[in-house]
Amino acid sequence: MADTNALLALAGRHLLKTYKQPPLVMTRGEGCRLYDTEGRSYLDLYAGIAVCVLGHAHPALVRAIAEQAARLGHIANLYYNDKQIELAAQLCARTGMDRVFFTNSGTEANEGALKLARRWFFTQGDAERTDVVATWSSFHGRTLGSVAMTGTPKYWEGFGPRLPGVSQVKYGDLDAMRRRVNDRSAAVIIEPVQGEGGVFPAPPGYLQGLRALCDERGALLIVDEIQTGVGRSGKYLAVQHEGVVPDVLTVAKGLAGGVPIGAFLVRERHAEALAPGTHGSTFGGNPLACAAALAVLETLDREGLIEGAATKGAYFLSRLEGFAAKYPALVKGARGRGLLCGLVLADHVEAREVLGAMRDRGVLIAQAGDRVLRFAPPLIITEAELDEGLAALDAVLAALPQETK
Ligand SMILES: Cc1ncc(COP(=O)(O)O)c(C=O)c1O
């Protein structure tokens, strides 16, 4: 067995301290369970931040990766590869988009979307049309373009000068968008459910309103489904609940169930914005990642996991809402869509403490915003496993002082 203390000492010396990690070292996963160096097991209710849609070591994914690695792992985009072409066709069929560019991460997908929007107007002879309107409390990634669009200032502080032309308005406020979007706006970027910002689903009609506004003013509608996509919301895309088709769509996270990949997808009318030589990636869409993504799609269908996300998510959310009634001094409410749910804690309750207490009981969850517990379990999770997580949460909340401070 690996020596935990020795590993933690090496981590302390050699990893940048960008993450606030508890002293646990994970070595293995199976289904919805993770195992650490001490052999302890944990119920995984965050799935590597909404990534491991098939849980850990799913046989179909393991097989696809192993077979592809033995056949062809990487060639770069100097040549076509069969898996990338197949995956592009399948993604277009599922999303209503026409063309795909593959990246390695979510933030790169958003950078590509931003470049495409600006370049589109450049090619139309409107090179001044470069503004991007995003929303407060959004999260779009950590590279300089994405971080500028991200609506939480702590993520940009100290990394200036910030990308010019990018601004934020209140999420869910269509009038605020109407006031901001004008003939200098190249794009509006929106999450159908703000994930990192605190699990805020878009209010009814908001996404349709943005679609109409972008059509009216000629701006591109970029929908960031990096966290909500790939079935998590109960449909392949969360915008599909509203019947909205974006101009540019970004996906990543769950796309290949844990193998790094992302993509931005566009409709035909804007595709010519990125002509040969205008954008590229060495790793993006390599055969290994694309084979994994194809296995994810096939397994989502075969196991009915997208429909399952809707029913299991509705069950889970109703149980979380029950905690607001049971612990009114500690819990303000619950919200979410499908298997992306948030429990909103009262102002005096430290989310970090609840996370730690859950971990001590062998259940892993994530945080969103300052006071929200975020649940984004693998889509393969069973109702019994959800109940196990809920029982742990019940016990943790019951052990906290029940009065408001
Ligand atoms: C909505 C959204 N967009 C973009 C990103 C950035 O993705 P990545 O961390 O893969 O760069 C995230 C990551 O949490 C996200 O939730």
The ligand as a MOL file (V3000), in Angstrom:
LIG
                    3D

  0  0  0     0  0            999 V3000
M  V30 BEGIN CTAB
M  V30 COUNTS 16 16 0 0 0
M  V30 BEGIN ATOM
M  V30 1 C -19.8440 26.0740 -17.0560 0
M  V30 2 C -18.3700 25.8410 -17.1190 0
M  V30 3 N -17.6670 26.3680 -18.1260 0
M  V30 4 C -16.3390 26.1680 -18.2280 0
M  V30 5 C -15.6430 25.4300 -17.2870 0
M  V30 6 C -14.1590 25.2340 -17.4430 0
M  V30 7 O -13.8830 23.9200 -17.7950 0
M  V30 8 P -12.4050 23.3300 -17.6010 0
M  V30 9 O -12.1490 23.2800 -16.1410 0
M  V30 10 O -12.4540 21.9780 -18.2560 0
M  V30 11 O -11.4660 24.2470 -18.3130 0
M  V30 12 C -16.3340 24.8720 -16.2220 0
M  V30 13 C -15.6170 24.1100 -15.1890 0
M  V30 14 O -16.0490 23.9580 -14.0660 0
M  V30 15 C -17.7350 25.0780 -16.1260 0
M  V30 16 O -18.4460 24.5730 -15.1150 0
M  V30 END ATOM
M  V30 BEGIN BOND
M  V30 1 1 1 2
M  V30 2 1 2 3
M  V30 3 2 2 15
M  V30 4 2 3 4
M  V30 5 1 4 5
M  V30 6 1 5 6
M  V30 7 2 5 12
M  V30 8 1 6 7
M  V30 9 1 7 8
M  V30 10 2 8 9
M  V30 11 1 8 10
M  V30 12 1 8 11
M  V30 13 1 12 13
M  V30 14 1 12 15
M  V30 15 2 13 14
M  V30 16 1 15 16
M  V30 END BOND
M  V30 END CTAB
M  END
